[in-house]
């Protein structure tokens, strides 16, 4: 696996790290889910194999990006996306968001439609299945603060997220945690995750109420084995969005890890559709 180039952008609340995978256009910005980081797209990037240029930031509070004490509302994440596009001199991108990143992608597209050529929403929507929402809260609030070594960390990640390859588990240990004097600690900040999970809900309700205003071609990707986005909810989403369709992938919630090749082929075809 070829490592992406690390880019550092000055954001409204501090430095934002962006992982740059070279490739042909169009430029594609990948927004990760809660508790993840930009490097979680590496396996997807390998499957894309240079057919698109991929840019995968660590969201604020995650990975190696800044972790402010507060400011984790939708508008704050939208401001970070503006800073990334401006810092990399990108006028327009294909915008892809998984889970939490999907909400951020929708919010950005509603606020700045002229900067998005295509929108891809992966396994999230206005109504999450109870199983998926509860799992996200449980894994965030009950995780150990640190691990004594990589083997202990990998055992925990295997137990809480079963079904992946040895390569993926090793990669998740490498990029979700960092060395500290106390052992391996999470790169994502627990206080930030709690603020995101327990923060104001009114803006989120307004966000999904407005999806009918989306003015760009939109692809909704649903993990068919996921407990997050139900088939009926996905269908209602594409009925409300003027130019949208849904694709079901035989995957769990982390579609980009479960089925990276299938997702890559679907996304590359969608990104290049009708583009001059």
PyMOL commands that set and color helices and strands:
alter all, ss='L'
color gray80, all
select helices_A, chain A and resi 38-48+74-87+100-111+113-115+130-141+150-160+166-176+190-198+202-209+211-213+231-240+255-258+260-272
alter helices_A, ss='H'
color red, helices_A
select strands_A, chain A and resi 5-11+14-21+27-31+53-57+93-98+116-122+146-147+177-180+183-186+217-223+244-249
alter strands_A, ss='S'
color yellow, strands_A
deselect
rebuild
show_as cartoon
